[in-house]
Amino acid sequence: MTTTDFSAMTGLDLLRWARDERTDNIPSIGRLLGMTFIDIEHGHVSMEMITQPDFANPLGTVHGGIAATLLDSVMGCAVHTTLAAGVGYTTLELKVNYIRSVSTDHRPLTARGSVIHAGRTTATAEGSVRDSQDRLIAHATTTCLILGRD
C-alpha cells in the first residue's frame, strides 16, 4: 500500500486527486451532502449535488444552509487551486444572496466558484448555484485567509 504525500501537492493537484481517487471512505462535508466535483481548473471549481428530503427546512424546501455550504465549498476550493504545496486557507467571510427556493425531490444543483483575487494573505472568490433549468438559486462572495505561506 502506497501513501500519498498530501503536503507535497499543490492545491490544484490535491483537489484533482480527491476527484479522481475513490475517496468515498474519507469523512468530509462533500461526502455527507453528496457533492461531486464536475470541473477543477486553476482558479475555478464546479460541483454538483442532488437535493434530498433530509435537506428540508420547516417550510419543506431546501434549507438555505445547504446552498451556503455548497457555495462555501466551490469558492474555497477555487481558492485552494491557486495555492502552492503546504499552503492552506480558511473562510474569513461568506456573503450569500438567496434568489429562489428549491424542491427537495432529488433535483440537481450545480455550483461554480471563481477566484477574483489571490493575494499573499487573503483571497476573494465569487460563486453561484443553479438548478437543472439553469435558473439562479443563490450567489455569494467570500474572503479567505491564506495559511502557512512564508
Summary of the structure (lengths in Angstrom):
residues: 150
radius of gyration: 15.5
end to end distance: 33.0
largest distance: 48.6
contacts: 459
relative contact order: 0.20
helix: 25%
strand: 39%
